[in-house]
Amino acid sequence: MKITKCLICGSHDLNKYCDLGKQPLANNLSKKKQKKYELSVNYCCNCFHSQLSEEINKKKLFSKYLYLSSQSKTLSKHFYNSSAKYVKRFNLKKDSLIIDVGSNDGVGLNYYRDKKFQNFFGIEPAKNISALANKNGIKTINSFLNTNIEKKFKNKADLITASNVFAHNKNVKSLGKKLISMLNKNGTLVIEVQYLIKMLNDTSYDNIYHEHIHYWSLNSLNNLFKSLNASIYDAEIIDTHGGSIRCYIKKNILSLNLKIKKIIKNELKQGSKSKNNYLKFSKKILEHKKNLKIFFKKNIDKKIVGYGAAAKTATLLNFIDLKNNNFSIIDDNPLKQNFYIPGTKNKIVSSKIFNNKNVDILIVFAWNYFNEIKSKIKFAKKIISIRSFF
C-alpha cells in the first residue's frame, strides 16, 4: 500500500529523496524467486519526518523470521549492559513488571533471567523465534501488540523496552498510545531506533529496507510523543546498528530539558530540515553504487567472499545489481545457511567451508560488527568493510 501522508503530522506534502528501486523483502529468505516492492524514502515537507513510500503487510514481514539478535556478541553485550543500567536507574525490584516488545530471541531479557527476576516477559510476533526464546527460559508471548495483550498482565509495567519496534510499525501513534497505557504512573518506556542523522551523514542507505518504515530524528520522536500526551525526558546517541538513539519516555507532558533541546538543535545544524542535505544523500548513494561496480570489475579474477547475510546486505546487493558476481555470503546463523540473499544468486554459507588462506578478499557487509567479525577470520588474505566504499 502506498503511504500518501506523513505518519506523524498528517501532511500530504511528501518529497522522495532516496530511491533504491524495486527490491524483495530483505529478511524473508527463500530458494525461490521473490516478489519485489518499491523501496524508497520520503521526507515530510512540513515536519521533515522520514518514512517509506510503501507499506508491506506486517504478517508477511514478521510472522516467520530468521534474524536472531543473540548471534551477535556485540549486540548481546549491549542489551545485557543496558538491562543492568535500567535496574539501577529505575530501582527495579525482583518482582517489578518488565516487558520487552519485539523481543526476538529474548536477548533484551537475558539479564533478568540470569539475575532471577520473577516478572519479565517478551512479546514477539514470529512464532519460530518466540518458541526459541521460551525454550531458553525467556517467557515470551507469541503475538503482535494488540488490544488483547494488556489482559495478559494483572498489573501495569514498571519498565517497557522496545528496540527498533518504532521503526517497524506504520501505526506508531497507536503503538505509542498502547505502550504508554501499559505503564504504571511512575513507569518508563525505553525505545531504541536507528538514527536518521547518522544515516544521512554516513550515507548508510543499506540500513533502509521494507521492515523499517520510519527513519527517526529526536525531533520527530518528540513530536510523536507530545501528540500522545507523553514526554521524552532523556535521550542518548548510542552505537548499535551503526548509530541509534535511545529515548526515555514517561506519561504526561513535561517541559523539554536542556539535553533534549541541545540534541534537537544539533540535528538542525546537521541539516535535518535542509532539502539540500537530502539531495546530497541521494547523489552520494549513486556514487557509492558506481564505486562498487568498478571495484568488482577490477577484481573479477579474485576469490571474493562476503560476510553477514543481514537485511542491509540484501538492500545493497539488489541496489548495485552485480549480476554475474555470485560470490558466497558467510553467516553464523544456521537458520539462514543454504538460502540465498533475496533477489540475488549469492548463497549463504557457513564459515566452516573455508580454510587456510584460500579467499583473496573478504567483504564485511555487516559493517556495524566489523571488529567482531575481523577478529575471528583466519582464511582471508584481505578483509575490508563495505563502509570503505561509502
Number of C-alpha atoms within 10 A of each C-alpha: 8 10 16 15 16 23 20 21 16 12 14 14 14 22 16 17 18 22 18 21 13 16 22 23 24 22 24 20 24 14 13 10 10 15 11 13 15 19 23 21 22 26 24 22 17 14 19 22 25 26 27 27 24 18 19 16 11 15 11 11 18 19 16 15 19 17 18 16 18 18 15 16 11 15 17 18 15 16 21 16 13 13 18 14 12 14 16 10 9 13 10 16 13 14 12 18 23 23 26 24 25 27 28 28 27 31 23 29 25 21 20 20 16 9 10 12 17 14 16 23 22 27 22 26 24 23 16 16 23 26 18 16 22 17 12 13 13 23 19 27 22 20 18 18 17 10 8 10 14 15 8 8 13 8 13 19 24 22 23 24 23 20 21 21 19 24 18 21 17 22 12 18 17 12 15 18 15 16 20 24 13 21 22 16 14 12 20 24 23 20 20 22 28 27 22 23 22 18 20 19 13 15 19 20 22 20 20 24 25 27 23 20 26 27 25 22 23 25 19 19 19 19 17 20 23 16 16 16 14 20 23 28 19 16 18 15 17 16 13 19 16 17 18 22 22 22 21 16 21 22 21 14 15 13 8 14 11 11 13 19 13 11 17 18 14 13 18 13 11 15 15 24 18 13 14 11 15 20 13 14 20 19 13 18 21 15 13 19 18 13 14 18 13 11 11 14 11 10 12 11 9 11 14 21 20 25 27 23 31 20 24 20 25 26 28 21 21 20 20 17 14 16 11 10 14 13 14 20 27 26 20 17 19 12 13 24 17 15 18 22 29 29 24 19 17 23 20 25 24 17 14 8 7 16 12 9 12 13 18 16 19 23 22 25 26 23 22 17 19 19 12 13 16 16 8 8 14 15 17 20 13 13 21 16 20 19 17 10 13 16
